[in-house]
Amino acid sequence: MKKNLFKIFKLIFVVVVTTSLLSWSGNSKPSREYYQLTVYHFNDKAKEKILDSFFQNVLLPALHRMKITNVGVFKSWANDTVSDKMIYLFIPFKSLADLSDLQSALNKNQAYVEAGESFLNAAYKDPPYTRKETILLHAFPLAPIMQTPELNAPKKERVYELRSYESPTEEKFKNKVKMFNDGDEIGLFKKLHFNAIFYSEVIAGSKMPNLMYMTSFENKADREEHWKNFVNDPYWKKLSAMPEYLNNVSHIDISFLVPADYSDF
């Protein structure tokens, strides 16, 4: 009797341990990340240098000390020709709580406050940027974690393409998100090697309902070739013609970006 009980307890122990190990090994579904995308607007090279210095020497080092990695800093291709120039700051978070706690944690970080004093406490008549806007994003279910791109070109030659898709109604927005996930638009991007960084729903921003995603390429020619393959792909032609997915996008914004030298990716 004792031997049988011992065998039963041993079997239960093995099952419990095996289940736990499988969960820890990554077989459990990862939680969907949150992203903060902040767009800084400025109007001349002097302000760009101030922003670069703050990001490179103050903010990114502080974030890295907080174990926040894969922080992206990108500049608009159009900066050389427009008066309203832009720098995009991308920060990934494991949870919404981490995102909401960021500013408080930075304010308590003495090294950050001291190193960034001239930027954070700039004179009101000479601010380091004209304005900034923040967009909060939640990763798609089938792309819950951001991916850093596998690119060989120098950063200055790369093309990072940020796309914003607005929908006419909330239901049409859900339908477009479904098209990316259940319709496997994400899978098509992966098959064609678009080097996607993230796919996400906009949960707070000036343009809603809206989704945003970012892909990356070696250079402009590489970008053009990838999109040519995409629009000609039989699966895309089939997917985009399905009645259930028609009219789910009302406006598209495309931003071409180049990573700063000090950007994490």
GUTI-88416 format. One record per atom (N, C-alpha, C): x, y, z. Coordinates in pm, whole numbers, padded with zeros to 5 digits, always signed. Layout:
BEGIN
XYZ/...
//
This chain:
BEGIN
+00083-00121+00000/+00000+00000+00000/+00086+00126+00000/+00190+00127+00088/+00279+00242+00096/+00353+00263-00036/+00393+00152-00099/+00465+00163-00227/+00376+00225-00334/+00248+00184-00335/+00156+00239-00434/+00133+00387-00413/+00117+00428-00285/+00100+00570-00253/+00223+00650-00296/+00342+00590-00271/+00465+00659-00311/+00471+00681-00462/+00429+00578-00537/+00429+00589-00683/+00333+00697-00731/+00215+00704-00664/+00116+00805-00702/+00168+00945-00677/+00225+00967-00555/+00281+01098-00521/+00396+01136-00615/+00478+01038-00652/+00590+01062-00742/+00539+01105-00879/+00432+01038-00925/+00375+01071-01055/+00317+01213-01055/+00246+01249-00947/+00188+01383-00936/+00299+01487-00936/+00408+01460-00864/+00521+01554-00857/+00583+01576-00994/+00600+01467-01071/+00659+01476-01205/+00569+01559-01296/+00438+01537-01289/+00344+01611-01373/+00347+01760-01342/+00347+01794-01212/+00348+01935-01171/+00476+02004-01216/+00591+01940-01193/+00720+01998-01231/+00729+02014-01382/+00686+01913-01457/+00692+01918-01604/+00606+02031-01658/+00486+02046-01602/+00396+02154-01644/+00457+02290-01618/+00520+02305-01503/+00583+02433-01469/+00698+02464-01563/+00779+02363-01591/+00894+02384-01680/+00850+02422-01820/+00741+02359-01867/+00691+02393-01999/+00644+02537-02004/+00581+02580-01895/+00534+02719-01889/+00651+02815-01888/+00754+02786-01807/+00871+02873-01796/+00952+02873-01925/+00946+02767-02001/+01030+02757-02120/+00983+02845-02235/+00865+02904-02218/+00819+02995-02324/+00703+02940-02405/+00652+02821-02366/+00539+02766-02437/+00410+02841-02404/+00408+02913-02291/+00292+02994-02259/+00294+03118-02347/+00176+03168-02380/+00164+03281-02471/+00217+03407-02405/+00308+03481-02469/+00363+03603-02408/+00258+03713-02402/+00269+03798-02300/+00177+03910-02286/+00203+04014-02394/+00098+04081-02434/+00109+04185-02537/+00177+04309-02478/+00278+04358-02545/+00350+04475-02498/+00271+04603-02523/+00315+04709-02454/+00264+04843-02478/+00380+04929-02529/+00349+05027-02612/+00451+05114-02667/+00412+05260-02649/+00512+05342-02623/+00491+05486-02619/+00570+05547-02733/+00499+05611-02824/+00562+05677-02938/+00543+05827-02921/+00652+05898-02896/+00646+06043-02875/+00710+06113-02993/+00638+06208-03050/+00685+06283-03165/+00722+06424-03119/+00850+06458-03132/+00900+06590-03096/+00907+06676-03222/+00845+06792-03218/+00848+06886-03329/+00948+06997-03300/+01028+07032-03399/+01126+07139-03382/+01145+07209-03516/+01222+07318-03518/+01226+07396-03643/+01364+07430-03697/+01473+07386-03629/+01604+07416-03687/+01709+07316-03637/+01828+07324-03696/+01937+07231-03665/+01984+07245-03521/+01979+07366-03468/+02024+07387-03330/+01937+07307-03233/+01807+07309-03255/+01716+07232-03169/+01737+07082-03188/+01766+07041-03310/+01792+06899-03336/+01913+06851-03256/+02016+06933-03250/+02136+06897-03173/+02105+06886-03025/+02020+06974-02975/+01981+06969-02834/+01903+06842-02804/+01809+06809-02892/+01731+06686-02875/+01821+06563-02883/+01910+06559-02982/+02002+06446-02997/+02087+06428-02871/+02140+06537-02819/+02225+06531-02701/+02148+06477-02581/+02025+06524-02564/+01944+06478-02451/+01912+06330-02463/+01867+06289-02581/+01833+06148-02600/+01956+06058-02582/+02065+06094-02649/+02184+06010-02650/+02254+06004-02515/+02267+06118-02449/+02351+06126-02329/+02275+06123-02197/+02144+06144-02203/+02066+06150-02079/+01954+06046-02075/+01860+06055-02169/+01741+05971-02161/+01770+05824-02185/+01835+05791-02299/+01860+05650-02327/+01945+05582-02220/+02054+05646-02172/+02129+05584-02063/+02043+05560-01938/+01953+05654-01907/+01865+05637-01791/+01770+05519-01812/+01713+05509-01932/+01622+05398-01962/+01696+05264-01957/+01817+05262-02008/+01896+05138-02005/+01928+05097-01861/+01955+05195-01774/+01979+05163-01633/+01853+05105-01568/+01738+05141-01621/+01610+05089-01572/+01572+04958-01640/+01665+04903-01718/+01646+04776-01790/+01542+04788-01902/+01521+04909-01953/+01435+04928-02070/+01525+04936-02192/+01515+04837-02277/+01602+04829-02395/+01519+04841-02522/+01586+04833-02636/+01521+04846-02767/+01443+04977-02778/+01510+05084-02736/+01452+05217-02749/+01492+05272-02886/+01394+05315-02963/+01423+05364-03097/+01411+05515-03107/+01505+05576-03176/+01500+05720-03204/+01512+05737-03355/+01412+05799-03417/+01406+05808-03562/+01380+05952-03606/+01436+05988-03721/+01417+06121-03776/+01344+06111-03909/+01254+06205-03930/+01177+06205-04054/+01266+06237-04174/+01242+06165-04283/+01313+06193-04408/+01290+06337-04454/+01175+06390-04420/+01135+06522-04470/+01199+06637-04393/+01278+06609-04292/+01330+06716-04206/+01413+06820-04281/+01477+06779-04388/+01563+06873-04462/+01483+06973-04545/+01356+06944-04568/+01279+07028-04661/+01155+07094-04599/+01122+07059-04474/+01002+07116-04412/+01040+07201-04291/+00953+07294-04256/+00979+07379-04139/+00943+07308-04010/+00839+07223-04014/+00799+07146-03896/+00872+07011-03898/+00989+07008-03837/+01072+06888-03838/+01034+06797-03720/+01062+06667-03735/+01016+06572-03633/+01121+06466-03598/+01126+06433-03470/+01202+06319-03419/+01104+06230-03343/+01109+06099-03371/+01019+06002-03310/+01096+05921-03204/+01041+05914-03084/+01100+05836-02976/+01007+05719-02944/+01058+05596-02959/+00979+05475-02938/+01032+05401-02815/+00943+05376-02718/+00983+05306-02596/+00887+05188-02573/+00940+05066-02562/+00854+04949-02537/+00840+04922-02387/+00723+04869-02347/+00697+04835-02208/+00630+04698-02200/+00662+04626-02094/+00601+04495-02074/+00458+04505-02025/+00425+04615-01957/+00290+04631-01904/+00250+04777-01904/+00121+04801-01890/+00070+04938-01883/+00117+05006-01755/+00135+04927-01648/+00184+04982-01522/+00326+05035-01538/+00410+04961-01610/+00547+05007-01635/+00547+05139-01711/+00457+05150-01807/+00448+05272-01887/+00406+05391-01801/+00302+05370-01718/+00250+05480-01637/+00347+05522-01527/+00436+05431-01487/+00531+05461-01380/+00660+05525-01431/+00677+05532-01563/+00805+05577-01619/+00843+05717-01574/+00755+05814-01595/+00791+05952-01566/+00823+05972-01418/+00746+05906-01332/+00772+05916-01188/+00909+05859-01154/+00944+05747-01218/+01074+05685-01193/+01187+05774-01242/+01168+05837-01357/+01271+05928-01409/+01287+06050-01318/+01176+06104-01269/+01182+06221-01181/+01258+06192-01051/+01257+06066-01009/+01326+06027-00886/+01471+05985-00912/+01509+05980-01039/+01643+05938-01078/+01735+06060-01078/+01816+06073-00973/+01897+06193-00955/+01997+06213-01069/+02055+06104-01117/+02152+06115-01226/+02086+06169-01351/+01965+06123-01378/+01889+06171-01494/+01853+06318-01479/+01804+06356-01363/+01760+06494-01340/+01878+06590-01352/+01991+06551-01295/+02109+06640-01299/+02166+06649-01440/+02179+06536-01508/+02236+06536-01643/+02146+06608-01742/+02015+06604-01720/+01923+06664-01814/+01869+06800-01772/+01931+06860-01670/+01879+06984-01614/+01859+07095-01716/+01956+07115-01805/+01947+07224-01902/+01834+07200-02003/+01803+07074-02031/+01694+07039-02123/+01559+07045-02052/+01552+06981-01936/+01427+06970-01863/+01381+07105-01807/+01475+07192-01778/+01443+07321-01718/+01486+07436-01809/+01470+07416-01939/+01510+07520-02036/+01424+07645-02018/+01477+07759-02058/+01405+07886-02049/+01277+07881-02132/+01170+07938-02080/+01042+07930-02150/+01044+08003-02284/+01136+08098-02298/+01148+08170-02425/+01231+08095-02528/+01298+07990-02483/+01384+07914-02575/+01373+07764-02546/+01254+07705-02564/+01235+07563-02537/+01308+07477-02639/+01342+07353-02604/+01418+07266-02696/+01334+07208-02809/+01204+07225-02805/+01116+07179-02913/+00992+07268-02913/+00921+07270-03026/+00802+07355-03036/+00681+07290-02969/+00673+07158-02978/+00568+07082-02909/+00599+06934-02921/+00529+06854-02843/+00544+06710-02858/+00407+06645-02843/+00392+06531-02908/+00267+06455-02900/+00300+06311-02866/+00216+06251-02783/+00241+06114-02738/+00128+06023-02784/+00167+05908-02840/+00072+05807-02887/+00097+05680-02807/-00008+05625-02747/+00004+05500-02671/-00050+05385-02754/+00026+05276-02759/-00003+05164-02847/-00007+05032-02770/-00089+04939-02817/-00098+04805-02758/-00073+04703-02868/+00024+04617-02850/+00064+04522-02953/-00051+04430-02993/-00050+04389-03120/-00151+04296-03171/-00137+04159-03104/-00247+04083-03095/-00241+03949-03037/-00141+03856-03105/-00132+03861-03240/-00041+03771-03310/+00099+03830-03329/+00123+03948-03273/+00257+04007-03271/+00275+04074-03136/+00272+03994-03028/+00267+04051-02893/+00396+04119-02847/+00507+04086-02912/+00637+04139-02871/+00708+04201-02991/+00765+04319-02973/+00838+04384-03081/+00959+04302-03124/+01002+04320-03246/+01119+04250-03299/+01219+04353-03352/+01345+04336-03318/+01446+04423-03377/+01479+04369-03517/+01503+04457-03613/+01522+04413-03752/+01656+04345-03776/+01658+04257-03874/+01782+04193-03917/+01827+04261-04046/+01900+04370-04030/+01945+04450-04143/+02097+04462-04141/+02156+04471-04260/+02302+04481-04272/+02350+04621-04310/+02263+04700-04366/+02302+04834-04412/+02334+04926-04295/+02422+05022-04314/+02447+05123-04210/+02316+05195-04177/+02304+05242-04055/+02178+05304-04013/+02136+05419-04104/+02231+05496-04151/+02197+05613-04231/+02135+05578-04366/+02152+05451-04409/+02096+05409-04537/+01961+05338-04521/+01926+05300-04401/+01806+05221-04379/+01679+05304-04396/+01571+05233-04423/+01439+05295-04431/+01348+05227-04329/+01299+05305-04235/+01199+05257-04140/+01066+05322-04179/+00967+05239-04206/+00839+05290-04256/+00732+05275-04148/+00683+05387-04101/+00577+05389-04000/+00445+05417-04070/+00350+05325-04053/+00220+05341-04118/+00109+05355-04015/+00018+05447-04044/-00097+05473-03959/-00223+05453-04042/-00309+05360-04000/-00433+05330-04072/-00552+05370-03985/-00625+05471-04029/-00747+05511-03960/-00866+05441-04023/-00967+05416-03940/-01089+05351-03987/-01208+05444-03967/-01313+05429-04049/-01428+05519-04039/-01514+05500-03915/-01516+05378-03860/-01596+05349-03741/-01520+05252-03652/-01569+05236-03529/-01505+05142-03436/-01514+04998-03488/-01628+04962-03547/-01643+04826-03598/-01551+04800-03716/-01536+04900-03804/-01445+04883-03917/-01300+04875-03869/-01270+04946-03760/-01136+04937-03701/-01110+04795-03650/-01206+04739-03578/-01192+04601-03529/-01174+04505-03646/-01243+04535-03754/-01234+04451-03873/-01095+04456-03935/-01033+04576-03938/-00897+04587-03993/-00796+04518-03903/-00813+04529-03773/-00725+04458-03679/-00740+04307-03701/-00864+04262-03720/-00890+04120-03747/-00821+04077-03876/-00821+04164-03975/-00757+04133-04104/-00608+04108-04085/-00544+04187-03999/-00403+04167-03971/-00379+04036-03896/-00467+04003-03802/-00447+03886-03716/-00511+03761-03776/-00643+03752-03769/-00711+03633-03821/-00694+03619-03971/-00691+03731-04042/-00672+03725-04187/-00529+03698-04227/-00438+03702-04130/-00296+03669-04147/-00221+03766-04240/-00260+03893-04236/-00180+03993-04306/-00040+03999-04245/-00034+03977-04113/+00096+03973-04044/+00181+03860-04102/+00119+03745-04123/+00192+03631-04179/+00248+03660-04316/+00174+03736-04396/+00222+03771-04530/+00344+03862-04521/+00338+03962-04431/+00455+04049-04412/+00577+03967-04369/+00553+03869-04283/+00663+03785-04235/+00718+03700-04348/+00631+03642-04428/+00673+03557-04539/+00758+03635-04639/+00723+03761-04659/+00794+03845-04756/+00912+03921-04693/+00942+03891-04567/+01061+03947-04499/+01060+04100-04493/+00951+04154-04438/+00939+04298-04423/+01012+04352-04300/+01070+04264-04220/+01141+04307-04099/+01055+04402-04015/+00936+04358-03982/+00844+04440-03903/+00894+04454-03759/+00886+04576-03707/+00925+04604-03569/+00809+04577-03475/+00691+04630-03509/+00574+04609-03425/+00447+04630-03507/+00337+04572-03456/+00203+04596-03505/+00119+04630-03384/+00037+04734-03390/-00032+04776-03268/-00161+04851-03292/-00246+04849-03190/-00365+04932-03185/-00331+05062-03114/-00381+05172-03162/-00366+05299-03091/-00473+05306-02983/-00430+05314-02857/-00527+05322-02747/-00542+05464-02695/-00452+05554-02734/-00465+05696-02701/-00381+05775-02800/-00443+05871-02865/-00372+05952-02963/-00469+06048-03031/-00415+06136-03115/-00499+06236-03179/-00578+06182-03297/-00541+06064-03347/-00609+06005-03463/-00663+05868-03424/-00794+05858-03410/-00856+05732-03370/-00993+05722-03436/-01045+05596-03458/-00978+05467-03433/-00866+05446-03534/-00759+05383-03485/-00636+05383-03563/-00548+05266-03521/-00472+05214-03617/-00367+05116-03586/-00238+05167-03650/-00126+05124-03593/+00004+05164-03645/+00098+05045-03646/+00184+05041-03746/+00288+04939-03750/+00412+04994-03818/+00526+04929-03793/+00651+04976-03851/+00726+04860-03915/+00768+04880-04040/+00852+04784-04110/+00987+04849-04140/+01085+04770-04182/+01218+04826-04204/+01288+04758-04321/+01375+04835-04387/+01439+04787-04510/+01583+04834-04516/+01661+04767-04598/+01803+04800-04613/+01822+04941-04670/+01737+04976-04767/+01746+05106-04833/+01616+05130-04910/+01609+05241-04981/+01486+05276-05051/+01452+05175-05160/+01552+05129-05235/+01527+05032-05342/+01474+04900-05284/+01528+04861-05171/+01482+04740-05103/+01337+04755-05060/+01303+04873-05012/+01166+04902-04972/+01072+04890-05091/+01107+04950-05203/+01022+04947-05322/+01001+04804-05371/+01106+04724-05367/+01097+04585-05413/+01004+04504-05323/+01014+04525-05192/+00929+04452-05099/+00781+04484-05121/+00749+04611-05138/+00609+04648-05156/+00556+04602-05292/+00642+04597-05391/+00601+04544-05522/+00561+04397-05508/+00643+04323-05433/+00612+04182-05409/+00484+04166-05329/+00461+04256-05236/+00343+04248-05150/+00214+04265-05232/+00207+04374-05309/+00082+04402-05383/+00056+04299-05493/+00161+04231-05538/+00146+04130-05642/+00128+03989-05587/+00137+03975-05456/+00126+03842-05396/-00017+03788-05408/-00034+03665-05450/-00168+03607-05468/-00252+03610-05340/-00185+03589-05226/-00263+03588-05101/-00317+03727-05070/-00236+03832-05093/-00285+03968-05069/-00401+04002-05162/-00391+03962-05286/-00500+03989-05381/-00628+03920-05336/-00615+03799-05284/-00731+03726-05234/-00786+03792-05108/-00696+03823-05013/-00738+03880-04885/-00804+04016-04902/-00742+04103-04981/-00793+04239-04997/-00924+04244-05074/-00957+04136-05145/-01082+04132-05223/-01198+04069-05146/-01169+04014-05028/-01275+03950-04951/-01379+04053-04906/-01506+04028-04931/-01612+04123-04894/-01609+04162-04746/-01574+04067-04661/-01576+04094-04516/-01473+04198-04473/-01370+04223-04558/-01265+04318-04521/-01267+04447-04604/-01373+04470-04676/-01378+04590-04759/-01409+04715-04676/-01354+04829-04718/-01386+04960-04661/-01353+04973-04512/-01247+04906-04467/-01212+04915-04325/-01100+05016-04298/-01053+05087-04401/-00953+05192-04383/-01002+05319-04453/-01004+05429-04379/-01051+05556-04436/-00938+05654-04465/-00822+05635-04400/-00710+05726-04423/-00580+05657-04385/-00476+05680-04465/-00344+05621-04439/-00239+05732-04435/-00156+05731-04331/-00039+05818-04324/+00086+05731-04328/+00180+05766-04414/+00305+05692-04426/+00420+05787-04392/+00501+05748-04295/+00616+05830-04255/+00744+05751-04281/+00834+05808-04357/+00963+05745-04383/+01065+05801-04284/+01131+05710-04213/+01220+05749-04104/+01357+05687-04121/+01455+05751-04061/+01592+05697-04056/+01633+05695-03910/+01695+05587-03861/+01733+05582-03720/+01851+05673-03688/+01848+05734-03571/+01962+05810-03524/+02079+05715-03501/+02201+05767-03506/+02319+05684-03488/+02316+05610-03354/+02258+05672-03253/+02259+05617-03117/+02134+05535-03086/+02041+05525-03182/+01919+05446-03161/+01955+05301-03134/+01877+05234-03048/+01906+05095-03015/+01889+05001-03134/+01811+05042-03233/+01793+04955-03350/+01762+05040-03472/
//
